[in-house]
Every structure is written in structure tokens, then in C-alpha cells.
Amino acid sequence: MTRRNEQELDLTPMIDVTFLILIFFMVTASFSLQHAIETPTPESDQASRDVIATQLDPIRLHVDRHGSFLLMTTDWQKEIVGKQELVNQLAAAKGRGAMHVELRIEVESAARLQHMVDAMDAATIAGFDRYQLAESDSELI
């Protein structure tokens, strides 16, 4: 009988630990459904040559770099703090206007992206089907 001097490394415990760690991370990982905001794309690269018969002044919503909102209509303007208050005021402004009221969201270039998304969410919740996004460098507030 010859005895082998070679020692073999048993990989079974290491594989078991690897699978346990994998299962641990799979179980503890949180999976959430990401919601996307649909942004309208321009229909054409060229300027329209159609004459618009009667275009109403749009409701303007200014978002500054501090996250404050300024809602401006032809009759009044109001500084708004908070997303829920913004939804309420946008719905009220839409109700006072004509059937097809336009909303123009003007965002300062130094504003955080979250503030712009809050304004877009509030517009959608308030019932605006379409709105314009514009960059605004002037400080109105």
C-alpha cells in the first residue's frame, strides 16, 4: 500500500458559503418598480408655418434653484411651497381658465432635477395633458 503525499483541497465548504452569500443578497435586495415620466418630443425640426388663430397666454410655473415654485397667470401670481400645494393651485388655475389651457414650466439652470420632476408630476396630477419645458436663467422670485 502506497500512501499518497499529495493533499487535495476540498472546495465544497467554499462553494457552500458562496451560494449562501448569493442567496442572502438575493433575498435582502429590494426590487422596486421604476416609474418614468413621458416627455413629449418635437414633431419636427423646422418651425411651424401655420398661423395659430387665438392663442391664450399660458400659465407659467417658474422653478428656482432653491425648489420654490412661482405660479403666474394673466390675473395673479402666487409663490407656492410644497408639491401638494402646487397640485392644488395648478388644478385651481386650470379650472379658472379655458378648456385647453397651456402650462409652461420654466426651470432655472441651477435648479435640481428633482424640483423639475416635482413640477412635472404636479402638472400631470392636476390634469394638464401637455406642458412645455423651458430653461430660465432669470430670477423671478
LUMBAFI-215856 format. One record per residue (C-alpha): residue number from 1; residue in three letters; x, y, z. Coordinates in Angstrom, 2 decimals. Example, Ala and Ser with C-alpha at 12.3 -4.5 7.8 and 13.67 -1.06 7.14 Angstrom:
REM residues 2
[pt 1,Ala,[12.30,-4.50,7.80]]
[pt 2,Ser,[13.67,-1.06,7.14]]
This chain:
REM residues 141
[pt 1,Met,[0.00,0.00,0.00]]
[pt 2,Thr,[1.36,3.28,-1.06]]
[pt 3,Arg,[0.23,6.37,0.63]]
[pt 4,Arg,[-0.22,9.49,-1.37]]
[pt 5,Asn,[1.67,12.50,-0.17]]
[pt 6,Glu,[-0.44,14.87,-2.17]]
[pt 7,Gln,[-3.06,16.75,-0.28]]
[pt 8,Glu,[-6.20,17.78,-2.09]]
[pt 9,Leu,[-8.05,20.95,-1.23]]
[pt 10,Asp,[-11.73,20.35,-0.54]]
[pt 11,Leu,[-13.72,23.14,-2.27]]
[pt 12,Thr,[-17.14,22.07,-1.02]]
[pt 13,Pro,[-17.30,24.42,2.02]]
[pt 14,Met,[-16.17,27.39,-0.07]]
[pt 15,Ile,[-18.84,26.70,-2.70]]
[pt 16,Asp,[-21.47,26.32,0.03]]
[pt 17,Val,[-20.53,29.67,1.56]]
[pt 18,Thr,[-20.58,31.32,-1.88]]
[pt 19,Phe,[-24.10,30.07,-2.55]]
[pt 20,Leu,[-25.27,31.12,0.91]]
[pt 21,Ile,[-23.95,34.65,0.33]]
[pt 22,Leu,[-25.62,34.73,-3.09]]
[pt 23,Ile,[-28.95,33.62,-1.62]]
[pt 24,Phe,[-28.60,36.18,1.20]]
[pt 25,Phe,[-28.14,39.06,-1.24]]
[pt 26,Met,[-30.99,37.85,-3.46]]
[pt 27,Val,[-33.38,37.69,-0.52]]
[pt 28,Thr,[-32.38,41.01,1.05]]
[pt 29,Ala,[-32.26,43.02,-2.18]]
[pt 30,Ser,[-35.18,45.36,-2.61]]
[pt 31,Phe,[-36.73,45.47,-6.02]]
[pt 32,Ser,[-38.87,48.46,-6.86]]
[pt 33,Leu,[-40.77,49.32,-9.98]]
[pt 34,Gln,[-39.34,52.46,-11.54]]
[pt 35,His,[-41.85,54.96,-12.89]]
[pt 36,Ala,[-40.97,57.02,-15.93]]
[pt 37,Ile,[-42.26,60.39,-16.97]]
[pt 38,Glu,[-43.19,60.65,-20.60]]
[pt 39,Thr,[-41.77,63.80,-22.12]]
[pt 40,Pro,[-43.08,64.99,-25.47]]
[pt 41,Thr,[-40.64,65.09,-28.35]]
[pt 42,Pro,[-40.74,67.75,-31.04]]
[pt 43,Glu,[-42.74,66.68,-34.06]]
[pt 44,Ser,[-40.42,68.43,-36.48]]
[pt 45,Asp,[-37.05,70.15,-36.52]]
[pt 46,Gln,[-38.43,73.00,-38.59]]
[pt 47,Ala,[-40.52,75.87,-37.31]]
[pt 48,Ser,[-44.23,75.69,-37.96]]
[pt 49,Arg,[-45.61,77.98,-40.65]]
[pt 50,Asp,[-49.20,77.59,-39.54]]
[pt 51,Val,[-50.83,80.63,-38.03]]
[pt 52,Ile,[-52.44,79.97,-34.70]]
[pt 53,Ala,[-55.81,81.68,-34.57]]
[pt 54,Thr,[-56.25,82.60,-30.94]]
[pt 55,Gln,[-53.58,81.51,-28.57]]
[pt 56,Leu,[-54.21,82.05,-24.89]]
[pt 57,Asp,[-51.48,83.18,-22.56]]
[pt 58,Pro,[-50.14,80.04,-20.92]]
[pt 59,Ile,[-49.99,79.51,-17.21]]
[pt 60,Arg,[-46.35,79.88,-16.26]]
[pt 61,Leu,[-44.70,77.89,-13.48]]
[pt 62,His,[-41.24,79.09,-12.51]]
[pt 63,Val,[-38.96,76.70,-10.58]]
[pt 64,Asp,[-35.95,78.31,-8.93]]
[pt 65,Arg,[-32.71,76.77,-7.71]]
[pt 66,His,[-34.00,76.58,-4.12]]
[pt 67,Gly,[-37.03,74.48,-5.06]]
[pt 68,Ser,[-39.59,77.26,-4.73]]
[pt 69,Phe,[-42.42,77.48,-7.23]]
[pt 70,Leu,[-43.95,80.66,-8.60]]
[pt 71,Leu,[-47.25,80.16,-10.42]]
[pt 72,Met,[-48.17,83.02,-12.77]]
[pt 73,Thr,[-51.37,83.56,-14.72]]
[pt 74,Thr,[-52.64,86.64,-16.51]]
[pt 75,Asp,[-54.68,87.63,-13.44]]
[pt 76,Trp,[-52.49,86.67,-10.48]]
[pt 77,Gln,[-49.25,85.15,-9.31]]
[pt 78,Lys,[-48.53,83.15,-6.20]]
[pt 79,Glu,[-45.44,81.69,-4.56]]
[pt 80,Ile,[-46.02,78.06,-3.63]]
[pt 81,Val,[-44.14,75.84,-1.20]]
[pt 82,Gly,[-44.64,72.09,-1.34]]
[pt 83,Lys,[-45.77,69.67,-4.01]]
[pt 84,Gln,[-49.31,69.12,-2.69]]
[pt 85,Glu,[-49.99,72.86,-2.57]]
[pt 86,Leu,[-48.63,73.09,-6.12]]
[pt 87,Val,[-51.04,70.39,-7.30]]
[pt 88,Asn,[-53.97,72.22,-5.66]]
[pt 89,Gln,[-53.05,75.60,-7.16]]
[pt 90,Leu,[-52.43,74.14,-10.64]]
[pt 91,Ala,[-55.81,72.40,-10.56]]
[pt 92,Ala,[-57.47,75.66,-9.47]]
[pt 93,Ala,[-55.70,77.62,-12.22]]
[pt 94,Lys,[-56.73,75.05,-14.81]]
[pt 95,Gly,[-60.32,75.21,-13.60]]
[pt 96,Arg,[-60.45,79.01,-13.92]]
[pt 97,Gly,[-59.10,79.04,-17.46]]
[pt 98,Ala,[-60.44,77.86,-20.78]]
[pt 99,Met,[-60.80,74.23,-21.78]]
[pt 100,His,[-57.35,73.97,-23.36]]
[pt 101,Val,[-55.01,75.83,-21.06]]
[pt 102,Glu,[-51.30,75.54,-21.70]]
[pt 103,Leu,[-48.73,75.21,-18.95]]
[pt 104,Arg,[-45.18,76.42,-19.39]]
[pt 105,Ile,[-42.71,75.12,-16.80]]
[pt 106,Glu,[-39.66,77.38,-16.64]]
[pt 107,Val,[-36.77,75.86,-14.72]]
[pt 108,Glu,[-33.62,77.73,-13.72]]
[pt 109,Ser,[-30.43,76.11,-14.96]]
[pt 110,Ala,[-29.11,75.85,-11.38]]
[pt 111,Ala,[-32.24,74.06,-10.12]]
[pt 112,Arg,[-32.06,70.44,-9.04]]
[pt 113,Leu,[-33.57,67.83,-11.32]]
[pt 114,Gln,[-35.90,66.66,-8.53]]
[pt 115,His,[-37.60,70.07,-8.42]]
[pt 116,Met,[-38.31,69.88,-12.17]]
[pt 117,Val,[-39.68,66.33,-11.78]]
[pt 118,Asp,[-41.91,67.52,-8.90]]
[pt 119,Ala,[-43.31,70.27,-11.14]]
[pt 120,Met,[-43.95,67.80,-13.96]]
[pt 121,Asp,[-45.63,65.34,-11.57]]
[pt 122,Ala,[-47.83,68.08,-10.13]]
[pt 123,Ala,[-48.86,69.19,-13.62]]
[pt 124,Thr,[-49.83,65.64,-14.56]]
[pt 125,Ile,[-51.78,65.11,-11.33]]
[pt 126,Ala,[-53.55,68.48,-11.77]]
[pt 127,Gly,[-54.84,67.36,-15.17]]
[pt 128,Phe,[-52.53,69.02,-17.67]]
[pt 129,Asp,[-52.16,66.69,-20.64]]
[pt 130,Arg,[-49.44,68.73,-22.28]]
[pt 131,Tyr,[-46.94,71.22,-20.99]]
[pt 132,Gln,[-43.82,72.96,-22.21]]
[pt 133,Leu,[-40.45,72.77,-20.51]]
[pt 134,Ala,[-38.12,75.74,-20.82]]
[pt 135,Glu,[-34.87,76.81,-19.24]]
[pt 136,Ser,[-35.00,80.10,-17.41]]
[pt 137,Asp,[-31.88,81.95,-16.33]]
[pt 138,Ser,[-33.70,84.96,-14.93]]
[pt 139,Glu,[-34.60,85.00,-11.27]]
[pt 140,Leu,[-38.23,86.00,-10.75]]
[pt 141,Ile,[-38.55,85.31,-7.03]]
